[in-house]
Amino acid sequence: MSKAAQRALEAYPQNEVIVYGPLPGANEPNRIDDNLKYRIGYIEGYNQAEKDLALTWGDVQLLDFYAMECQVEESKGRKFNSSQEFFEEVLRRFNKTKEE
């Protein structure tokens, strides 16, 4: 089961309801999952969001550019206290560009 399907099932668990067929004389009840339509929409939205948020080669190029920019600043005296701080700055610059 995909991550999208798992999350959809958590958000919209199976909810079987009994309906009677539309055909005249249908005496046997049918069971349908009343939340199925919501899960399908959830999965489609989840998959589209993954596509929209996926990094492109241009994004990687920007990340590389900002990393080099920070390295130049570091060689000129800027002090990053840790590699985490360094990459947080790279990410901050990248996110700022993506927002614009």
Backbone as a ProteinNet text record, in pm:
[ID]
protein_1_A
[PRIMARY]
MSKAAQRALEAYPQNEVIVYGPLPGANEPNRIDDNLKYRIGYIEGYNQAEKDLALTWGDVQLLDFYAMECQVEESKGRKFNSSQEFFEEVLRRFNKTKEE
[TERTIARY]
85.6	0	90.4	60.7	141.2	120.7	214	203.5	75.8	45	-76.4	-200.9	-203.8	-319	-330.4	-215.3	-218	-273	-224.2	-271.3	-419.4	-461.2	-602.3	-691	-643.9	-721.3	-727.9	-620	-621.8	-720.8	-720.4	-808.5	-954.6	-974.5	-1110.2	-1119.4	-1137.9	-1143.4	-1264.6	-1254.7	-1366.6	-1493.4	-1598.8	-1727.9	-1834.3	-1853.4	-1948.9	-2091.7	-2169.9	-2312.6	-2388.7	-2507.7	-2591	-2684.2	-2683.3	-2776.7	-2846.2	-2962.8	-3035.2	-3020.3	-3007.8	-2983.9	-3091.8	-3056.3	-3152.6	-3250.8	-3224.9	-3312.9	-3439.4	-3552.7	-3677.3	-3667.1	-3710.4	-3713.3	-3580.4	-3485.6	-3356.8	-3375.1	-3371.3	-3395.1	-3265.5	-3160	-3032.6	-2962.9	-2920.1	-2848.6	-2707.8	-2663	-2526.1	-2451.9	-2325.8	-2244	-2147	-2143	-2048.1	-1967.9	-1849.9	-1764	-1796	-1861.3	-1906.6	-1791.1	-1672.1	-1557.2	-1463.5	-1494.8	-1406.3	-1381.9	-1484.7	-1469.7	-1376.1	-1380.3	-1292.6	-1147.1	-1127.8	-992	-931.5	-1010.2	-959.4	-915	-996.1	-959.6	-836.2	-824.7	-708.5	-582.6	-589.1	-472.8	-431.9	-527.2	-494.4	-429.5	-481.9	-423.7	-285.2	-267	-136.8	-32.5	-68.3	25.5	59.5	-38.9	-11.7	78.9	57.5	142.9	287.1	306.1	441.7	508.3	434	489	523.4	433.7	455.3	575.3	601.3	708.5	840.8	842.5	965.3	1072.8	1196	1307.5	1338.3	1369.8	1411	1562.6	1619.6	1764.2	1797.2	1705.5	1726.5	1731.9	1650	1652.8	1786.8	1835.7	1964.6	2076.1	2064.7	2163	2162.7	2044.8	2034.4	2095	2065.4	2121.5	2274.7	2327.8	2472.7	2528.6	2459.3	2503.2	2507.8	2402.7	2397.9	2502.8	2531.3	2636.5	2771.9	2797	2923.8	2930.8	2818.2	2811.6	2847	2793.1	2821.7	2967.7	3023.5	3165.1	3253.3	3218.6	3294.6	3286.1	3166.1	3149.1	3231.4	3235.9	3312.9	3462.3	3508.8	3651.3	3686.1	3584	3605.6	3584.2	3563.5	3555.5	3423.5	3318.7	3192.1	3209	3156.1	3172.5	3039	3035.7	2922.3	2964.2	2883.1	2919.4	2912.8	2839.9	2828.3	2786.9	2800.3	2754.9	2603.3	2533.7	2388.5	2355.9	2425	2401.1	2432.1	2539.4	2577.6	2464.4	2417.6	2315.1	2178.4	2151.9	2028.5	2029.1	2145.5	2157.1	2137.2	2195.1	2174.4	2025.7	1960.6	1817.6	1734.2	1771.4	1698.1	1701.9	1818.5	1831.8	1752.4	1758.3	1683.9	1533.8	1482.7	1340	1296.3	1380.8	1348.3	1332.7	1422.4	1413.9	1287.5	1251.5	1132.7	1003.8	1004.7	886.4	862	970.2	959.5	900.6
-117.5	0	124.1	219	340.7	428.6	521.4	614.5	697.9	737.4	816.4	736.7	609.2	524.7	501.7	484.9	467.3	590.8	707.1	831.5	853.9	820.8	836.6	747.4	625.6	532.8	579.5	642.7	698.1	813.8	898.9	1016	978.2	880.4	837.8	685.4	631.6	485.1	426.5	296.6	230.6	250.1	282.8	308.4	241.5	112.7	38.7	73.1	99.7	123.6	27.8	-2.8	-94.4	-12.2	-44.3	19.1	-91.6	-60	-156.8	-114.5	-212.5	-187.4	-102.5	-32.1	54.5	-24	-152.2	-231.5	-270.9	-267.4	-307.2	-452.1	-474.1	-609.1	-653.8	-565.5	-604.3	-615.5	-736	-759.2	-770.9	-809.1	-831.1	-697.8	-676.9	-552	-555.4	-442.3	-425.1	-342.1	-374.6	-296.8	-213.3	-85.2	2.6	78.6	119.2	198	344.5	406.4	544.5	645	607.1	698.4	678.7	583.8	554	676.9	752.3	870.7	974.4	985.7	1081	1033.1	900.9	846.4	864.1	844	861.4	1006.3	1101.1	1242.7	1275.7	1219.4	1241.5	1190.7	1070.5	1010.7	1093.4	1136.4	1218.1	1349.8	1413.9	1538.7	1518.5	1409.7	1377.3	1356.9	1278.8	1252.3	1379	1465.9	1592.4	1681.2	1684.2	1764.9	1715.1	1582.8	1528.5	1574.5	1573.7	1619.7	1767.9	1847.4	1992.2	2027.9	1948.7	1978.7	1911.1	1826.3	1754	1851.6	1825.1	1909.3	1885.6	1991.7	1983.4	1999.8	1979.7	2000.6	2146.9	2235.9	2378.5	2409.5	2338.2	2355.8	2309.6	2197.2	2146	2243.2	2299.8	2398.5	2520.1	2565.7	2678.1	2643.4	2524.5	2481.2	2479.7	2430.8	2428	2570.3	2658.5	2798.5	2862.3	2841.4	2900.5	2839	2710	2646.8	2708.6	2730.2	2793.6	2937.1	3006.4	3143.8	3148.7	3055.5	3050.6	3013.4	2926.9	2891.8	3013.5	3093.9	3215.8	3310	3327.1	3412.2	3359.7	3228.3	3167.5	3195.2	3189.4	3215.9	3362.7	3449.6	3592.4	3630.2	3528.4	3557.8	3528	3498.2	3464	3330.9	3323	3202.4	3129.9	3006.2	2917.9	2825.7	2813.7	2736.6	2585.6	2543.5	2399.7	2380.8	2257.9	2229	2245.1	2218.2	2237.9	2384.7	2473.3	2616.9	2658.2	2604	2632.9	2594.2	2470.6	2422.5	2483.8	2524.6	2597.6	2731.6	2793.8	2920.1	2896.9	2789	2752.8	2731.7	2657	2629	2755.6	2844.5	2970.7	3051	3059	3134.1	3068	2936.6	2862.7	2886	2871.2	2890.4	3032.4	3130.2	3268.7	3288	3227.9	3237	3170	3053.1	2980	3056.2	3135.6	3213.1	3328.7	3381.8	3499.9	3468.6
0	0	0	-84.5	-94.2	29.1	48.1	160.8	147.7	23.3	0.4	38.9	1.1	33.1	183.6	251.1	396.2	465.5	423.9	486	456.7	334.9	298.2	385.1	409.3	491.8	636.7	683.4	819.6	829.2	726.3	727.8	702.8	614.5	577.8	585.5	706	721.2	648.8	624.5	557.6	638.3	568.4	631.7	545.6	571.1	489.7	529.1	427.7	448.6	358.2	397.5	319.9	231.7	104.4	11.2	-67.1	-114.4	-195.3	-339.7	-424.8	-566.6	-630.6	-736.3	-804.4	-890.1	-910.9	-995.9	-920	-988.4	-920.4	-873.4	-754.2	-698.6	-640.1	-628	-569.1	-418.4	-370.4	-228.5	-150.2	-218.2	-149.9	-125.3	-1.7	25.8	-34.1	-76.5	-123.4	-20	-1.3	90.7	6.7	37.2	-30.3	74.5	36.1	124.7	98.8	193.8	179.2	173.4	221.5	221.3	102.6	15.5	-96.1	-183.3	-212.2	-298.2	-235.1	-103.1	-34.4	-37	-19	-24.2	-163	-266.9	-403	-423.8	-379.8	-391.6	-310	-192	-104.9	-173.8	-228.1	-294.9	-415.7	-495.6	-612.6	-571.3	-468	-418.9	-361.4	-288.5	-228.9	-338.7	-439.4	-549.3	-625.6	-646	-715.9	-632.2	-501.7	-413.6	-417.6	-420.5	-431.2	-560.3	-670.2	-798.3	-791.9	-733.3	-725.9	-639.4	-536.4	-442	-475.2	-577	-612.2	-658.6	-617.6	-659.7	-806.9	-876.4	-1015.7	-1022.5	-1140.2	-1153.9	-1129.2	-1163.1	-1137.7	-988.5	-911.3	-766.1	-709	-756.5	-709.5	-748.2	-866.8	-911.2	-818.7	-780	-686.2	-551.2	-501.4	-373.1	-379.4	-489.4	-507	-510.5	-580.8	-589.6	-450.4	-371.4	-237.1	-145.4	-162.4	-82.5	-116.8	-244.6	-284.8	-234.3	-239.5	-189.9	-40.1	36.4	179.8	205.1	121.5	136.3	111.7	12	-15.6	104.3	159.3	276.4	394	407.8	516.4	497.8	373.1	346.5	369.9	367.3	390.9	537.7	624.4	766.7	833.9	758.6	825	896.1	1015.8	1096.5	1109.9	1061.8	1086.3	1200.1	1302	1420.7	1399.4	1296.3	1269.7	1123.9	1077.8	941.3	932.5	1042.7	1042.6	1017.6	1085.5	1067.3	922.8	867.9	729.5	633.5	645.9	553.6	581	703	730.8	658	649.5	575.7	426.2	374.7	233.6	208.1	295.9	281.7	294.1	386.1	402.3	272.9	211.7	86.1	-25.7	-30.5	-133.3	-117.7	4	28.8	-1.8	29.3	-0.1	-151.9	-228.4	-374	-425.9	-370.2	-415.2	-384	-275.7	-238.6	-334	-391.3	-477.8	-612.2
[MASK]
++++++++++++++++++++++++++++++++++++++++++++++++++++++++++++++++++++++++++++++++++++++++++++++++++++

